[in-house]
Amino acid sequence: MAACQSQHHSHVQKVKRNLYMLQIIRALGGSPSSVSTPSI
């Protein structure tokens, strides 16, 4: 169960990071449409 939770947590962190990256790109004036989901 703990392993499952930690795996889910890391996935959530990755999603949050992707959203953060998109926010930065938008703030810089870039168009999110030209950026396919950033893979980190």
mmCIF file as Biopython writes it, N, C-alpha, C and O atoms, coordinates in Angstrom:
data_model
#
loop_
_atom_site.group_PDB
_atom_site.id
_atom_site.type_symbol
_atom_site.label_atom_id
_atom_site.label_alt_id
_atom_site.label_comp_id
_atom_site.label_asym_id
_atom_site.label_entity_id
_atom_site.label_seq_id
_atom_site.pdbx_PDB_ins_code
_atom_site.Cartn_x
_atom_site.Cartn_y
_atom_site.Cartn_z
_atom_site.occupancy
_atom_site.B_iso_or_equiv
_atom_site.auth_seq_id
_atom_site.auth_asym_id
_atom_site.pdbx_PDB_model_num
ATOM 1   N N  . MET A ? 1  ? 0.837  -1.203 0.000   1.0 0.0 1  A 1 
ATOM 2   C CA . MET A ? 1  ? 0.000  0.000  0.000   1.0 0.0 1  A 1 
ATOM 3   C C  . MET A ? 1  ? 0.879  1.264  0.000   1.0 0.0 1  A 1 
ATOM 4   O O  . MET A ? 1  ? 0.608  2.230  -0.713  1.0 0.0 1  A 1 
ATOM 5   N N  . ALA A ? 2  ? 1.922  1.224  0.810   1.0 0.0 2  A 1 
ATOM 6   C CA . ALA A ? 2  ? 2.810  2.389  0.887   1.0 0.0 2  A 1 
ATOM 7   C C  . ALA A ? 2  ? 3.462  2.648  -0.471  1.0 0.0 2  A 1 
ATOM 8   O O  . ALA A ? 2  ? 3.600  3.795  -0.896  1.0 0.0 2  A 1 
ATOM 9   N N  . ALA A ? 3  ? 3.859  1.565  -1.147  1.0 0.0 3  A 1 
ATOM 10  C CA . ALA A ? 3  ? 4.491  1.711  -2.456  1.0 0.0 3  A 1 
ATOM 11  C C  . ALA A ? 3  ? 3.511  2.351  -3.429  1.0 0.0 3  A 1 
ATOM 12  O O  . ALA A ? 3  ? 3.886  3.198  -4.241  1.0 0.0 3  A 1 
ATOM 13  N N  . CYS A ? 4  ? 2.268  1.942  -3.340  1.0 0.0 4  A 1 
ATOM 14  C CA . CYS A ? 4  ? 1.239  2.485  -4.223  1.0 0.0 4  A 1 
ATOM 15  C C  . CYS A ? 4  ? 1.094  3.989  -3.980  1.0 0.0 4  A 1 
ATOM 16  O O  . CYS A ? 4  ? 1.012  4.779  -4.921  1.0 0.0 4  A 1 
ATOM 17  N N  . GLN A ? 5  ? 1.064  4.365  -2.710  1.0 0.0 5  A 1 
ATOM 18  C CA . GLN A ? 5  ? 0.884  5.772  -2.368  1.0 0.0 5  A 1 
ATOM 19  C C  . GLN A ? 5  ? 2.059  6.611  -2.849  1.0 0.0 5  A 1 
ATOM 20  O O  . GLN A ? 5  ? 1.868  7.701  -3.389  1.0 0.0 5  A 1 
ATOM 21  N N  . SER A ? 6  ? 3.274  6.106  -2.653  1.0 0.0 6  A 1 
ATOM 22  C CA . SER A ? 6  ? 4.448  6.876  -3.064  1.0 0.0 6  A 1 
ATOM 23  C C  . SER A ? 6  ? 4.469  7.033  -4.587  1.0 0.0 6  A 1 
ATOM 24  O O  . SER A ? 6  ? 4.868  8.077  -5.104  1.0 0.0 6  A 1 
ATOM 25  N N  . GLN A ? 7  ? 4.038  5.994  -5.297  1.0 0.0 7  A 1 
ATOM 26  C CA . GLN A ? 7  ? 4.008  6.063  -6.759  1.0 0.0 7  A 1 
ATOM 27  C C  . GLN A ? 7  ? 2.995  7.118  -7.192  1.0 0.0 7  A 1 
ATOM 28  O O  . GLN A ? 7  ? 3.252  7.896  -8.110  1.0 0.0 7  A 1 
ATOM 29  N N  . HIS A ? 8  ? 1.839  7.139  -6.523  1.0 0.0 8  A 1 
ATOM 30  C CA . HIS A ? 8  ? 0.803  8.115  -6.840  1.0 0.0 8  A 1 
ATOM 31  C C  . HIS A ? 8  ? 1.316  9.521  -6.537  1.0 0.0 8  A 1 
ATOM 32  O O  . HIS A ? 8  ? 1.056  10.461 -7.289  1.0 0.0 8  A 1 
ATOM 33  N N  . HIS A ? 9  ? 2.041  9.656  -5.438  1.0 0.0 9  A 1 
ATOM 34  C CA . HIS A ? 9  ? 2.567  10.959 -5.033  1.0 0.0 9  A 1 
ATOM 35  C C  . HIS A ? 9  ? 3.531  11.491 -6.089  1.0 0.0 9  A 1 
ATOM 36  O O  . HIS A ? 9  ? 3.478  12.665 -6.453  1.0 0.0 9  A 1 
ATOM 37  N N  . SER A ? 10 ? 4.409  10.622 -6.574  1.0 0.0 10 A 1 
ATOM 38  C CA . SER A ? 10 ? 5.381  11.057 -7.580  1.0 0.0 10 A 1 
ATOM 39  C C  . SER A ? 10 ? 4.656  11.473 -8.858  1.0 0.0 10 A 1 
ATOM 40  O O  . SER A ? 10 ? 5.081  12.405 -9.542  1.0 0.0 10 A 1 
ATOM 41  N N  . HIS A ? 11 ? 3.562  10.782 -9.178  1.0 0.0 11 A 1 
ATOM 42  C CA . HIS A ? 11 ? 2.785  11.126 -10.373 1.0 0.0 11 A 1 
ATOM 43  C C  . HIS A ? 11 ? 2.160  12.504 -10.193 1.0 0.0 11 A 1 
ATOM 44  O O  . HIS A ? 11 ? 2.166  13.320 -11.115 1.0 0.0 11 A 1 
ATOM 45  N N  . VAL A ? 12 ? 1.626  12.760 -9.011  1.0 0.0 12 A 1 
ATOM 46  C CA . VAL A ? 12 ? 1.017  14.060 -8.723  1.0 0.0 12 A 1 
ATOM 47  C C  . VAL A ? 12 ? 2.066  15.160 -8.834  1.0 0.0 12 A 1 
ATOM 48  O O  . VAL A ? 12 ? 1.800  16.229 -9.382  1.0 0.0 12 A 1 
ATOM 49  N N  . GLN A ? 13 ? 3.257  14.890 -8.311  1.0 0.0 13 A 1 
ATOM 50  C CA . GLN A ? 13 ? 4.340  15.871 -8.379  1.0 0.0 13 A 1 
ATOM 51  C C  . GLN A ? 13 ? 4.671  16.191 -9.829  1.0 0.0 13 A 1 
ATOM 52  O O  . GLN A ? 13 ? 4.896  17.350 -10.178 1.0 0.0 13 A 1 
ATOM 53  N N  . LYS A ? 14 ? 4.701  15.158 -10.676 1.0 0.0 14 A 1 
ATOM 54  C CA . LYS A ? 14 ? 5.041  15.346 -12.087 1.0 0.0 14 A 1 
ATOM 55  C C  . LYS A ? 14 ? 3.980  16.212 -12.768 1.0 0.0 14 A 1 
ATOM 56  O O  . LYS A ? 14 ? 4.304  17.108 -13.549 1.0 0.0 14 A 1 
ATOM 57  N N  . VAL A ? 15 ? 2.716  15.936 -12.464 1.0 0.0 15 A 1 
ATOM 58  C CA . VAL A ? 15 ? 1.627  16.709 -13.068 1.0 0.0 15 A 1 
ATOM 59  C C  . VAL A ? 15 ? 1.705  18.161 -12.621 1.0 0.0 15 A 1 
ATOM 60  O O  . VAL A ? 15 ? 1.542  19.076 -13.429 1.0 0.0 15 A 1 
ATOM 61  N N  . LYS A ? 16 ? 1.954  18.369 -11.340 1.0 0.0 16 A 1 
ATOM 62  C CA . LYS A ? 16 ? 2.057  19.735 -10.825 1.0 0.0 16 A 1 
ATOM 63  C C  . LYS A ? 16 ? 3.202  20.464 -11.509 1.0 0.0 16 A 1 
ATOM 64  O O  . LYS A ? 16 ? 3.089  21.646 -11.833 1.0 0.0 16 A 1 
ATOM 65  N N  . ARG A ? 17 ? 4.316  19.747 -11.730 1.0 0.0 17 A 1 
ATOM 66  C CA . ARG A ? 17 ? 5.479  20.362 -12.365 1.0 0.0 17 A 1 
ATOM 67  C C  . ARG A ? 17 ? 5.136  20.759 -13.794 1.0 0.0 17 A 1 
ATOM 68  O O  . ARG A ? 17 ? 5.535  21.827 -14.258 1.0 0.0 17 A 1 
ATOM 69  N N  . ASN A ? 18 ? 4.391  19.896 -14.497 1.0 0.0 18 A 1 
ATOM 70  C CA . ASN A ? 18 ? 4.009  20.200 -15.879 1.0 0.0 18 A 1 
ATOM 71  C C  . ASN A ? 18 ? 3.116  21.431 -15.919 1.0 0.0 18 A 1 
ATOM 72  O O  . ASN A ? 18 ? 3.278  22.290 -16.786 1.0 0.0 18 A 1 
ATOM 73  N N  . LEU A ? 19 ? 2.169  21.520 -14.980 1.0 0.0 19 A 1 
ATOM 74  C CA . LEU A ? 19 ? 1.279  22.675 -14.939 1.0 0.0 19 A 1 
ATOM 75  C C  . LEU A ? 19 ? 2.081  23.934 -14.636 1.0 0.0 19 A 1 
ATOM 76  O O  . LEU A ? 19 ? 1.808  25.001 -15.186 1.0 0.0 19 A 1 
ATOM 77  N N  . TYR A ? 20 ? 3.071  23.803 -13.760 1.0 0.0 20 A 1 
ATOM 78  C CA . TYR A ? 20 ? 3.916  24.941 -13.406 1.0 0.0 20 A 1 
ATOM 79  C C  . TYR A ? 20 ? 4.680  25.422 -14.630 1.0 0.0 20 A 1 
ATOM 80  O O  . TYR A ? 20 ? 4.799  26.624 -14.867 1.0 0.0 20 A 1 
ATOM 81  N N  . MET A ? 21 ? 5.199  24.467 -15.408 1.0 0.0 21 A 1 
ATOM 82  C CA . MET A ? 21 ? 5.934  24.813 -16.624 1.0 0.0 21 A 1 
ATOM 83  C C  . MET A ? 21 ? 5.020  25.547 -17.602 1.0 0.0 21 A 1 
ATOM 84  O O  . MET A ? 21 ? 5.428  26.530 -18.220 1.0 0.0 21 A 1 
ATOM 85  N N  . LEU A ? 22 ? 3.792  25.073 -17.739 1.0 0.0 22 A 1 
ATOM 86  C CA . LEU A ? 22 ? 2.851  25.713 -18.659 1.0 0.0 22 A 1 
ATOM 87  C C  . LEU A ? 22 ? 2.550  27.133 -18.205 1.0 0.0 22 A 1 
ATOM 88  O O  . LEU A ? 22 ? 2.417  28.037 -19.030 1.0 0.0 22 A 1 
ATOM 89  N N  . GLN A ? 23 ? 2.443  27.331 -16.890 1.0 0.0 23 A 1 
ATOM 90  C CA . GLN A ? 23 ? 2.173  28.674 -16.370 1.0 0.0 23 A 1 
ATOM 91  C C  . GLN A ? 23 ? 3.329  29.608 -16.705 1.0 0.0 23 A 1 
ATOM 92  O O  . GLN A ? 23 ? 3.113  30.760 -17.080 1.0 0.0 23 A 1 
ATOM 93  N N  . ILE A ? 24 ? 4.561  29.106 -16.570 1.0 0.0 24 A 1 
ATOM 94  C CA . ILE A ? 24 ? 5.743  29.916 -16.881 1.0 0.0 24 A 1 
ATOM 95  C C  . ILE A ? 24 ? 5.737  30.286 -18.361 1.0 0.0 24 A 1 
ATOM 96  O O  . ILE A ? 24 ? 6.000  31.432 -18.723 1.0 0.0 24 A 1 
ATOM 97  N N  . ILE A ? 25 ? 5.433  29.303 -19.214 1.0 0.0 25 A 1 
ATOM 98  C CA . ILE A ? 25 ? 5.412  29.542 -20.658 1.0 0.0 25 A 1 
ATOM 99  C C  . ILE A ? 25 ? 4.350  30.588 -20.997 1.0 0.0 25 A 1 
ATOM 100 O O  . ILE A ? 25 ? 4.582  31.471 -21.823 1.0 0.0 25 A 1 
ATOM 101 N N  . ARG A ? 26 ? 3.188  30.485 -20.356 1.0 0.0 26 A 1 
ATOM 102 C CA . ARG A ? 26 ? 2.122  31.459 -20.606 1.0 0.0 26 A 1 
ATOM 103 C C  . ARG A ? 26 ? 2.566  32.834 -20.138 1.0 0.0 26 A 1 
ATOM 104 O O  . ARG A ? 26 ? 2.316  33.836 -20.808 1.0 0.0 26 A 1 
ATOM 105 N N  . ALA A ? 27 ? 3.228  32.880 -18.984 1.0 0.0 27 A 1 
ATOM 106 C CA . ALA A ? 27 ? 3.670  34.162 -18.431 1.0 0.0 27 A 1 
ATOM 107 C C  . ALA A ? 27 ? 4.678  34.824 -19.370 1.0 0.0 27 A 1 
ATOM 108 O O  . ALA A ? 27 ? 4.737  36.049 -19.472 1.0 0.0 27 A 1 
ATOM 109 N N  . LEU A ? 28 ? 5.465  33.999 -20.048 1.0 0.0 28 A 1 
ATOM 110 C CA . LEU A ? 28 ? 6.471  34.538 -20.972 1.0 0.0 28 A 1 
ATOM 111 C C  . LEU A ? 28 ? 5.848  34.939 -22.307 1.0 0.0 28 A 1 
ATOM 112 O O  . LEU A ? 28 ? 6.524  35.497 -23.171 1.0 0.0 28 A 1 
ATOM 113 N N  . GLY A ? 29 ? 4.563  34.654 -22.470 1.0 0.0 29 A 1 
ATOM 114 C CA . GLY A ? 29 ? 3.887  35.062 -23.692 1.0 0.0 29 A 1 
ATOM 115 C C  . GLY A ? 29 ? 3.891  33.993 -24.765 1.0 0.0 29 A 1 
ATOM 116 O O  . GLY A ? 29 ? 3.484  34.245 -25.899 1.0 0.0 29 A 1 
ATOM 117 N N  . GLY A ? 30 ? 4.351  32.796 -24.415 1.0 0.0 30 A 1 
ATOM 118 C CA . GLY A ? 30 ? 4.338  31.710 -25.391 1.0 0.0 30 A 1 
ATOM 119 C C  . GLY A ? 30 ? 2.942  31.122 -25.486 1.0 0.0 30 A 1 
ATOM 120 O O  . GLY A ? 30 ? 2.153  31.243 -24.549 1.0 0.0 30 A 1 
ATOM 121 N N  . SER A ? 31 ? 2.631  30.490 -26.601 1.0 0.0 31 A 1 
ATOM 122 C CA . SER A ? 31 ? 1.311  29.887 -26.744 1.0 0.0 31 A 1 
ATOM 123 C C  . SER A ? 31 ? 1.372  28.421 -26.318 1.0 0.0 31 A 1 
ATOM 124 O O  . SER A ? 31 ? 2.152  27.649 -26.875 1.0 0.0 31 A 1 
ATOM 125 N N  . PRO A ? 32 ? 0.557  28.031 -25.337 1.0 0.0 32 A 1 
ATOM 126 C CA . PRO A ? 32 ? 0.550  26.649 -24.855 1.0 0.0 32 A 1 
ATOM 127 C C  . PRO A ? 32 ? 0.234  25.653 -25.962 1.0 0.0 32 A 1 
ATOM 128 O O  . PRO A ? 32 ? 0.631  24.490 -25.887 1.0 0.0 32 A 1 
ATOM 129 N N  . SER A ? 33 ? -0.484 26.110 -26.995 1.0 0.0 33 A 1 
ATOM 130 C CA . SER A ? 33 ? -0.878 25.193 -28.066 1.0 0.0 33 A 1 
ATOM 131 C C  . SER A ? 33 ? 0.340  24.694 -28.836 1.0 0.0 33 A 1 
ATOM 132 O O  . SER A ? 33 ? 0.330  23.590 -29.380 1.0 0.0 33 A 1 
ATOM 133 N N  . SER A ? 34 ? 1.390  25.514 -28.878 1.0 0.0 34 A 1 
ATOM 134 C CA . SER A ? 34 ? 2.583  25.116 -29.627 1.0 0.0 34 A 1 
ATOM 135 C C  . SER A ? 34 ? 3.451  24.174 -28.802 1.0 0.0 34 A 1 
ATOM 136 O O  . SER A ? 34 ? 4.400  23.576 -29.310 1.0 0.0 34 A 1 
ATOM 137 N N  . VAL A ? 35 ? 3.114  24.053 -27.534 1.0 0.0 35 A 1 
ATOM 138 C CA . VAL A ? 35 ? 3.901  23.191 -26.649 1.0 0.0 35 A 1 
ATOM 139 C C  . VAL A ? 35 ? 3.109  21.937 -26.326 1.0 0.0 35 A 1 
ATOM 140 O O  . VAL A ? 35 ? 2.076  22.002 -25.660 1.0 0.0 35 A 1 
ATOM 141 N N  . SER A ? 36 ? 3.590  20.803 -26.796 1.0 0.0 36 A 1 
ATOM 142 C CA . SER A ? 36 ? 2.936  19.546 -26.449 1.0 0.0 36 A 1 
ATOM 143 C C  . SER A ? 36 ? 3.364  19.195 -25.036 1.0 0.0 36 A 1 
ATOM 144 O O  . SER A ? 36 ? 4.513  19.414 -24.654 1.0 0.0 36 A 1 
ATOM 145 N N  . THR A ? 37 ? 2.438  18.650 -24.262 1.0 0.0 37 A 1 
ATOM 146 C CA . THR A ? 37 ? 2.683  18.378 -22.841 1.0 0.0 37 A 1 
ATOM 147 C C  . THR A ? 37 ? 4.156  18.128 -22.557 1.0 0.0 37 A 1 
ATOM 148 O O  . THR A ? 37 ? 4.709  17.119 -22.995 1.0 0.0 37 A 1 
ATOM 149 N N  . PRO A ? 38 ? 4.794  19.033 -21.832 1.0 0.0 38 A 1 
ATOM 150 C CA . PRO A ? 38 ? 6.229  18.906 -21.564 1.0 0.0 38 A 1 
ATOM 151 C C  . PRO A ? 38 ? 6.540  17.646 -20.777 1.0 0.0 38 A 1 
ATOM 152 O O  . PRO A ? 38 ? 5.948  17.413 -19.723 1.0 0.0 38 A 1 
ATOM 153 N N  . SER A ? 39 ? 7.451  16.840 -21.268 1.0 0.0 39 A 1 
ATOM 154 C CA . SER A ? 39 ? 7.833  15.626 -20.552 1.0 0.0 39 A 1 
ATOM 155 C C  . SER A ? 39 ? 9.119  15.893 -19.789 1.0 0.0 39 A 1 
ATOM 156 O O  . SER A ? 39 ? 10.140 16.246 -20.379 1.0 0.0 39 A 1 
ATOM 157 N N  . ILE A ? 40 ? 9.064  15.723 -18.480 1.0 0.0 40 A 1 
ATOM 158 C CA . ILE A ? 40 ? 10.235 16.025 -17.655 1.0 0.0 40 A 1 
ATOM 159 C C  . ILE A ? 40 ? 10.777 14.733 -17.059 1.0 0.0 40 A 1 
ATOM 160 O O  . ILE A ? 40 ? 11.767 14.758 -16.328 1.0 0.0 40 A 1 
#
